[in-house]
Amino acid sequence: MPRLDRTVVRGRDKDGRPLVIEGRGYFARCLQHETDHLRGRLYLDRLAQRERKSALREMAESMDAAFARRAASAERLGK
């Protein structure tokens, strides 16, 4: 499902007062992306099945390199 070019988000601020934020263009996409996170959805959930499989394959292929970088950083930090 494509992202809408305009969106309105309703919620409450840190003090519990009602809050309405309207976004257009890129900001609307950002609001929808963050709202998805609040609902437990990830970017991968929005991809078509073929695209999702490809993205997951790429992530798996890069995982070893990412863990190696983390281990090297931890070693340098003395952990």
C-alpha positions as CSV (number, residue, x, y, z in Angstrom):
1,M,0.0,0.0,0.0
2,P,1.6,3.3,-1.0
3,R,2.0,6.1,1.4
4,L,-0.4,9.0,1.3
5,D,0.9,12.5,0.4
6,R,-1.1,14.1,3.2
7,T,-1.8,12.9,6.7
8,V,-3.3,14.1,10.0
9,V,-2.1,12.6,13.3
10,R,-4.0,13.1,16.5
11,G,-2.7,12.4,19.9
12,R,-1.7,14.0,23.2
13,D,1.3,16.0,24.2
14,K,3.5,15.2,27.2
15,D,1.0,17.0,29.5
16,G,-2.0,15.1,28.1
17,R,-3.4,18.0,26.1
18,P,-4.9,17.1,22.7
19,L,-2.5,17.5,19.7
20,V,-3.1,17.5,16.0
21,I,-0.2,17.5,13.5
22,E,-0.8,17.7,9.7
23,G,1.9,16.6,7.3
24,R,2.4,16.8,3.5
25,G,4.9,15.2,1.2
26,Y,7.9,13.8,2.9
27,F,6.8,14.8,6.4
28,A,3.5,13.0,5.8
29,R,5.5,9.8,5.0
30,C,7.5,10.3,8.2
31,L,4.4,10.6,10.3
32,Q,3.0,7.4,8.7
33,H,6.2,5.6,9.2
34,E,6.4,6.4,12.9
35,T,2.7,5.6,13.4
36,D,3.4,2.2,11.9
37,H,6.0,1.6,14.6
38,L,3.5,2.5,17.3
39,R,1.3,-0.2,15.8
40,G,4.0,-2.7,15.7
41,R,4.6,-2.6,11.9
42,L,8.0,-2.5,10.2
43,Y,9.0,-1.2,6.8
44,L,9.4,-4.8,5.7
45,D,5.7,-5.4,6.4
46,R,4.8,-3.0,3.7
47,L,6.9,-4.6,1.0
48,A,5.5,-7.0,-1.6
49,Q,6.4,-10.6,-1.0
50,R,9.2,-10.7,-3.6
51,E,10.7,-7.4,-2.4
52,R,10.5,-8.6,1.2
53,K,12.3,-11.9,0.5
54,S,15.0,-10.0,-1.4
55,A,15.4,-7.5,1.5
56,L,15.6,-10.2,4.1
57,R,18.2,-12.1,2.0
58,E,20.3,-8.9,1.8
59,M,20.0,-8.4,5.5
60,A,21.1,-12.0,6.3
61,E,24.1,-11.6,3.9
62,S,25.3,-8.5,5.7
63,M,24.6,-9.7,9.2
64,D,28.0,-11.4,9.7
65,A,29.9,-8.2,8.6
66,A,27.8,-6.1,11.0
67,F,28.5,-8.4,13.9
68,A,32.2,-8.4,13.1
69,R,32.2,-4.6,13.1
70,R,30.4,-4.6,16.5
71,A,32.9,-7.0,17.9
72,A,35.9,-4.9,16.7
73,S,34.3,-1.8,18.2
74,A,33.7,-3.5,21.5
75,E,37.3,-4.8,21.5
76,R,38.6,-1.2,20.9
77,L,36.4,0.0,23.8
78,G,37.8,-2.7,26.1
79,K,34.5,-4.5,26.6
